[in-house]
Amino acid sequence: MIEVFIADDHALVRRGLREILAETPDIVVTGEAATSEETLAQIRQRPWDVLILDLSLPGRSGLDVLKEVRQLWPRMPVLILSMHAEEQFALRLLRAGANGYLNKESAPAELVRAIHTVHAGDTYLSPTLLQQLRDHAAGQRTAAPHESLSDREFEVLCRTAAGETVADMARHMGVQPKTILTYRTRLLRKLGLKTARDLAAYARQARLWP
């Protein structure tokens, strides 16, 4: 039996996932949480067979949660389930240690297949992402400016697009406000932009935020 932990801030999403997985005889949901801190509090106690992790949890980012999970349980499979565009987030998360990335609009059968894949020790790649990796390896795809950002810079860019203030970002990311301003200055320079509003517009145009 594959024990699954679901980390997602939407109760309806968690219920929907439970209902889908209840139809699969070898998968059972034995843990869930709505925030990053709740997730880590439970994961610190023991590993699960598969962690389904939403990218946009309240508090610390899904990327931060993933990195701590990797420190706690290096071999625990983590499947990212997110509404964000796969081509914009998946590669960064796979580099950080995720075992697969799935869009929330994927069919139930694909979710079950992804869980079985990562539980078996393999990496789950959708056909779209697999083609992207092939294009990247063949030099047929030009990297977007934001792909060169550090993980922290990338997080500030996404949080800016979400409308968070500097104080909000500092609290969620566990740093001082002046550190956020430093990240923002680097972002503006690297992306060739001038204001925070420009950053938000860039993120939306690049499909980094809905």
Summary of the structure (lengths in Angstrom):
residues: 210
radius of gyration: 17.3
end to end distance: 35.9
largest distance: 54.0
contacts: 659
relative contact order: 0.11
helix: 53%
strand: 13%
